[in-house]
Amino acid sequence: MAVSVHKWLLNKFRDINHSRMDKHIDIIAKNSGKSKAYIKFDIIRNFLIRGTGYTDYFRCDFINLSAKEKKTFVTAKTFYKILEYLNDEEYIVLLRDKLVFDELFKKYLKRDFINLRTGSKEDFKKFLDGRETVFAKDPTGEGGHGISKITVAEVKDSNKLYDELKANGQLLVEEAIVQSDDLNEINPCVVNSWRVVTLYKDGKAHIINNALRINQDESNVIGCTNDLYLSLDADGRIDSNVIDDYGNVYDKHPMTGKKFSEVKIAGVREALDMVVEAAEKIPQVRYIGWDIAFSKNGPVMVEGNEYPGYGLLQFYKLKGKRTGHLKEIADVLGDEMNNIKL
């Protein structure tokens, strides 16, 4: 990986959002009865000892955990070392470059795309014909950055747009995903994404956790607001609490009023089979976070992440668990965990 663990931790400390941290501290103080001064001290202490950021501290309920329980949770420090061991740097390009990814996993995309590295202006014009909406992406962009929604009817000059996209590095243009009715009933304003994590061991990919992220409001960008989070069972039912960034629990969607007890999403079992099959195509990248959307055509693959976020996977308010994601990894790896120097 590109940066050292020490530089990673320094960057985490430098990039602290103090207003957000203070809000988390307020909630912890209210729920625990501990003073804010003590909580701040304990956050710093756990950061220095374990590499635990303030969001990890809050999400994992560290204020109430024993030292033994804390050891079962992934932190920025330990996660870096785990992925450095599990994921072969030479093969990460298969996920990191979306143009390479789309070619390799075309079977699971269930939508058309064009590569502007090789496609001509005439190819691009033909690609746009007959489509309402497409998305242009930076093939190496992360976190939703470098993505533009293009309404085809508004394109006056496809040649000019082609040049602009290439100049911006937006070399991947994909057909839009049309979200399924099951998800539209919850929030129709954005394609909501389901993260499924696989871990490869001894010729088999294991599913070790999942989390669905849903926008609360009318934003058409996922992940940029105080979203809602939940997990799904194989039958498409919600098997956790539905919570926001601050641990508030919801029984219905605040915008649409859809009751979460009534939610059943078709295609979840198919999606789980899909990510297992995909993960076994690249055993050199053993830990992958797959982003799945549920479309009118069933589950579709959005992307795979060799360094996915882990925070939602061990948010204690989801299921009230007092063990974390590190235990889920260790349960699959077994004695091999001894090879990773945490």
LOZA-77693 format. One line per field, with one value per residue (C-alpha): chain; residue number from 1; x, y, z. Coordinates in nm, 2 decimals. Each point is the difference from the previous one (the first is absolute). Example, Ala and Ser with C-alpha at 12.3 -4.5 7.8 and 13.67 -1.06 7.14 Angstrom:
// LOZA-77693
cadena: [A_A]
num: [1_2]
east: [1.23_0.14]
north: [-0.45_0.34]
up: [0.78_-0.07]
//
This chain:
// LOZA-77693
cadena: [A_A_A_A_A_A_A_A_A_A_A_A_A_A_A_A_A_A_A_A_A_A_A_A_A_A_A_A_A_A_A_A_A_A_A_A_A_A_A_A_A_A_A_A_A_A_A_A_A_A_A_A_A_A_A_A_A_A_A_A_A_A_A_A_A_A_A_A_A_A_A_A_A_A_A_A_A_A_A_A_A_A_A_A_A_A_A_A_A_A_A_A_A_A_A_A_A_A_A_A_A_A_A_A_A_A_A_A_A_A_A_A_A_A_A_A_A_A_A_A_A_A_A_A_A_A_A_A_A_A_A_A_A_A_A_A_A_A_A_A_A_A_A_A_A_A_A_A_A_A_A_A_A_A_A_A_A_A_A_A_A_A_A_A_A_A_A_A_A_A_A_A_A_A_A_A_A_A_A_A_A_A_A_A_A_A_A_A_A_A_A_A_A_A_A_A_A_A_A_A_A_A_A_A_A_A_A_A_A_A_A_A_A_A_A_A_A_A_A_A_A_A_A_A_A_A_A_A_A_A_A_A_A_A_A_A_A_A_A_A_A_A_A_A_A_A_A_A_A_A_A_A_A_A_A_A_A_A_A_A_A_A_A_A_A_A_A_A_A_A_A_A_A_A_A_A_A_A_A_A_A_A_A_A_A_A_A_A_A_A_A_A_A_A_A_A_A_A_A_A_A_A_A_A_A_A_A_A_A_A_A_A_A_A_A_A_A_A_A_A_A_A_A_A_A_A_A_A_A_A_A_A_A_A_A_A_A_A_A_A_A_A]
num: [1_2_3_4_5_6_7_8_9_10_11_12_13_14_15_16_17_18_19_20_21_22_23_24_25_26_27_28_29_30_31_32_33_34_35_36_37_38_39_40_41_42_43_44_45_46_47_48_49_50_51_52_53_54_55_56_57_58_59_60_61_62_63_64_65_66_67_68_69_70_71_72_73_74_75_76_77_78_79_80_81_82_83_84_85_86_87_88_89_90_91_92_93_94_95_96_97_98_99_100_101_102_103_104_105_106_107_108_109_110_111_112_113_114_115_116_117_118_119_120_121_122_123_124_125_126_127_128_129_130_131_132_133_134_135_136_137_138_139_140_141_142_143_144_145_146_147_148_149_150_151_152_153_154_155_156_157_158_159_160_161_162_163_164_165_166_167_168_169_170_171_172_173_174_175_176_177_178_179_180_181_182_183_184_185_186_187_188_189_190_191_192_193_194_195_196_197_198_199_200_201_202_203_204_205_206_207_208_209_210_211_212_213_214_215_216_217_218_219_220_221_222_223_224_225_226_227_228_229_230_231_232_233_234_235_236_237_238_239_240_241_242_243_244_245_246_247_248_249_250_251_252_253_254_255_256_257_258_259_260_261_262_263_264_265_266_267_268_269_270_271_272_273_274_275_276_277_278_279_280_281_282_283_284_285_286_287_288_289_290_291_292_293_294_295_296_297_298_299_300_301_302_303_304_305_306_307_308_309_310_311_312_313_314_315_316_317_318_319_320_321_322_323_324_325_326_327_328_329_330_331_332_333_334_335_336_337_338_339_340_341_342]
east: [0.00_0.11_0.05_0.14_-0.22_0.16_-0.08_-0.35_-0.06_0.15_-0.23_-0.30_0.10_0.05_-0.33_-0.22_-0.33_-0.02_-0.37_-0.09_0.22_-0.16_-0.34_0.11_0.14_-0.32_-0.20_0.25_-0.01_-0.38_-0.02_0.29_-0.01_0.37_0.14_0.10_0.35_0.04_-0.14_0.24_0.29_-0.12_-0.04_0.36_0.13_-0.17_0.13_0.35_-0.03_-0.22_-0.02_-0.37_-0.15_-0.28_-0.26_0.12_-0.01_-0.36_-0.13_0.16_-0.11_0.35_-0.11_-0.17_0.23_0.26_0.36_-0.06_-0.31_0.18_0.25_-0.27_-0.05_0.17_0.17_0.17_0.33_-0.08_-0.22_0.30_0.22_-0.27_-0.06_0.37_0.03_-0.31_0.00_0.27_0.10_0.06_-0.36_-0.17_-0.02_-0.27_-0.23_0.16_-0.03_-0.37_0.07_0.18_-0.26_-0.29_0.17_0.09_-0.34_-0.22_-0.22_-0.12_-0.04_-0.32_0.04_0.20_0.30_0.27_0.37_0.11_0.36_-0.06_-0.35_-0.03_-0.23_-0.22_-0.01_-0.10_-0.28_-0.14_0.02_-0.21_-0.26_-0.33_0.10_-0.15_0.28_0.36_0.27_0.36_0.26_0.36_0.12_0.21_-0.23_-0.10_-0.29_-0.23_0.25_0.05_-0.35_-0.23_-0.37_-0.07_-0.35_0.04_-0.28_0.20_0.31_0.03_0.34_0.11_0.35_0.05_-0.12_0.24_0.29_-0.11_-0.04_0.35_0.15_-0.16_0.13_-0.36_0.09_-0.28_-0.36_-0.26_-0.37_-0.21_-0.13_-0.37_-0.07_-0.25_-0.35_0.10_0.26_-0.20_-0.27_0.26_0.18_-0.04_0.24_0.32_0.14_0.06_0.30_0.05_0.35_0.08_0.34_0.17_0.31_0.18_0.15_0.11_-0.17_-0.33_-0.14_-0.19_-0.26_0.09_-0.23_-0.23_-0.14_-0.26_0.03_-0.32_-0.03_-0.24_-0.09_-0.03_0.37_0.10_0.35_0.05_0.23_0.01_-0.28_-0.10_-0.10_-0.19_0.17_-0.13_0.09_-0.19_-0.05_0.01_-0.38_0.02_-0.14_0.17_0.17_0.13_-0.11_-0.01_0.22_0.16_0.36_-0.08_-0.16_-0.36_-0.24_-0.28_-0.31_-0.09_0.17_-0.02_-0.08_-0.22_-0.14_0.07_-0.01_0.32_-0.18_-0.18_0.32_0.09_0.25_0.00_0.33_0.21_0.08_0.10_0.22_0.18_0.06_0.13_0.26_0.13_0.05_0.16_0.24_0.11_0.11_0.28_0.13_0.31_-0.23_-0.14_-0.20_-0.24_-0.29_-0.25_-0.26_-0.32_-0.31_-0.34_-0.14_-0.30_0.21_0.10_0.32_0.28_0.36_0.11_0.36_0.24_0.22_0.34_0.01_-0.36_-0.12_-0.07_-0.18_-0.36_0.08_0.07_-0.25_-0.13_-0.34_-0.08_-0.02_0.13_0.31_0.29_0.25_0.13_0.11_0.34_-0.16_-0.20_0.33_0.17_-0.28_0.06_0.38_0.05_0.37_0.10_-0.07_0.32_0.19_-0.14_0.20_-0.26]
north: [0.00_0.35_0.15_-0.13_-0.08_0.29_0.25_-0.14_0.06_0.35_0.08_-0.13_0.22_0.31_-0.04_-0.01_0.17_0.16_0.10_-0.36_-0.14_0.23_-0.12_-0.36_0.09_0.17_-0.32_-0.23_0.23_0.00_-0.38_-0.10_0.26_0.06_0.35_0.15_0.06_-0.37_-0.11_0.23_-0.14_-0.36_0.07_0.13_-0.30_-0.25_0.17_-0.02_-0.36_-0.15_0.25_0.05_0.31_0.19_-0.14_-0.36_0.09_0.11_-0.27_-0.28_0.12_0.00_0.19_-0.32_-0.27_-0.20_-0.02_-0.35_0.10_0.30_-0.24_-0.15_0.33_0.12_0.34_0.22_-0.14_-0.37_0.02_0.14_-0.29_-0.26_0.12_0.04_-0.38_-0.12_0.21_-0.04_0.35_-0.12_-0.12_0.30_0.18_-0.25_0.18_0.35_0.08_-0.01_-0.05_-0.32_-0.10_0.05_-0.22_-0.28_0.00_0.09_-0.30_0.15_0.36_-0.06_0.34_0.14_0.22_0.16_0.04_0.35_-0.11_-0.20_0.11_0.26_0.30_-0.20_-0.29_0.24_0.16_-0.35_-0.09_0.31_-0.07_-0.13_0.06_0.25_0.01_-0.11_0.05_0.10_-0.11_0.05_-0.37_0.05_0.23_-0.09_0.09_0.12_0.26_0.05_-0.11_0.20_-0.07_0.08_0.05_-0.10_0.23_0.29_-0.09_0.24_-0.11_-0.35_0.07_0.29_-0.21_-0.28_0.24_0.15_-0.34_-0.11_0.32_-0.06_-0.35_-0.14_-0.28_-0.24_0.07_-0.24_-0.06_0.11_-0.25_0.00_-0.09_-0.27_0.08_-0.15_0.27_0.27_-0.05_0.10_0.28_0.05_0.30_-0.19_-0.35_-0.13_-0.23_-0.32_-0.09_-0.37_-0.10_-0.32_-0.17_-0.27_-0.30_-0.35_0.03_0.14_0.35_0.06_0.27_0.16_0.31_0.24_0.35_0.18_0.38_0.20_0.38_0.17_0.29_0.09_0.02_-0.18_-0.09_-0.28_0.03_0.38_0.04_-0.14_-0.33_-0.30_-0.33_-0.36_-0.36_-0.26_-0.37_-0.23_0.03_0.37_0.09_0.25_-0.19_0.30_0.34_0.28_0.28_0.33_0.13_0.08_-0.32_0.12_-0.29_0.03_-0.22_0.17_0.22_0.37_0.11_-0.27_-0.14_-0.36_-0.23_-0.20_-0.30_-0.03_0.01_-0.31_0.05_-0.25_-0.14_0.00_-0.37_0.04_0.29_-0.20_-0.28_0.27_0.14_-0.34_-0.10_0.34_-0.02_-0.35_0.15_0.20_-0.20_0.22_0.28_-0.19_0.27_0.20_0.23_-0.04_0.27_-0.14_0.18_-0.15_0.08_-0.08_-0.28_-0.14_0.06_0.17_0.06_0.36_-0.04_-0.19_0.16_-0.14_0.25_0.04_0.19_-0.23_0.24_-0.10_-0.37_0.03_0.27_-0.14_0.17_-0.22_-0.33_0.07_-0.22_0.04_-0.16_0.16_-0.05_-0.13_-0.31_-0.05_0.00_-0.22_-0.26_-0.06_0.02_-0.22_-0.06_0.21_0.31_-0.07_0.10_0.36_0.21_0.24]
up: [0.00_-0.08_0.35_0.32_0.30_0.20_-0.28_-0.02_0.37_-0.02_-0.28_0.20_0.29_-0.22_-0.18_0.31_-0.04_0.34_-0.01_-0.10_0.27_0.26_-0.10_0.05_0.34_0.10_-0.08_0.18_0.31_0.00_-0.03_0.23_0.27_-0.04_-0.02_-0.34_0.13_0.08_-0.33_-0.20_0.21_-0.07_-0.37_-0.02_0.21_-0.22_-0.31_0.13_0.11_-0.27_-0.28_0.08_-0.16_0.17_-0.23_0.07_0.37_-0.03_-0.24_0.19_0.34_0.14_0.30_0.13_-0.13_0.18_-0.12_-0.13_-0.19_-0.16_-0.15_-0.22_-0.18_-0.31_0.02_-0.26_0.13_-0.01_-0.32_-0.19_0.10_-0.07_-0.35_-0.07_0.08_-0.18_-0.32_-0.26_-0.12_-0.35_-0.04_0.16_-0.34_-0.09_0.25_0.02_-0.37_-0.08_-0.38_0.08_0.26_-0.24_-0.27_0.25_0.17_-0.30_0.07_0.33_-0.11_-0.21_-0.16_-0.30_0.02_-0.22_0.05_-0.12_0.01_-0.31_-0.12_-0.28_-0.02_-0.23_0.25_0.27_-0.21_-0.07_0.37_0.09_-0.27_0.15_0.36_0.25_0.26_0.03_0.26_-0.07_0.24_0.08_-0.01_0.31_0.19_0.35_0.24_-0.27_-0.13_-0.37_-0.10_-0.22_-0.09_-0.36_-0.14_-0.36_-0.13_0.12_-0.19_-0.29_-0.13_0.07_-0.14_0.24_0.29_-0.10_0.01_0.34_0.16_-0.12_0.12_0.34_0.02_-0.01_-0.23_0.10_-0.10_0.13_-0.08_0.30_0.25_0.04_0.36_0.10_0.13_0.34_0.06_-0.17_0.26_0.26_-0.18_-0.38_-0.03_-0.02_-0.08_0.35_0.04_0.19_0.13_0.02_0.13_-0.11_0.14_-0.20_0.17_-0.13_-0.33_0.12_0.04_0.33_0.06_0.34_0.02_-0.19_0.04_-0.21_-0.02_-0.07_-0.04_0.24_-0.24_-0.36_-0.07_-0.32_0.14_0.24_0.30_0.03_0.25_0.34_-0.16_0.15_0.04_0.04_-0.08_-0.20_0.03_-0.30_-0.04_-0.04_0.34_0.24_0.28_0.19_0.14_-0.25_0.12_-0.10_0.05_0.36_0.10_-0.01_-0.08_-0.26_-0.06_-0.33_-0.26_0.09_-0.35_-0.15_0.32_-0.11_0.30_0.03_0.14_-0.33_-0.22_-0.21_-0.27_-0.29_-0.13_0.32_-0.02_-0.37_0.10_0.26_-0.25_-0.24_0.23_0.10_-0.36_-0.08_0.30_-0.10_-0.34_0.17_0.30_0.02_0.14_0.30_0.18_-0.22_0.07_-0.29_-0.07_-0.13_-0.13_-0.05_-0.34_-0.21_-0.14_0.34_0.20_-0.19_0.09_0.04_0.11_0.21_0.27_0.11_0.29_0.10_0.30_0.30_0.24_-0.08_0.04_0.37_0.10_0.32_-0.03_-0.30_0.19_0.35_-0.05_0.24_-0.24_-0.32_-0.36_0.10_0.16_-0.33_-0.19_0.25_0.00_-0.37_0.01_0.31_0.08_-0.30_0.21_0.18_-0.32_0.02_0.24_0.14]
//
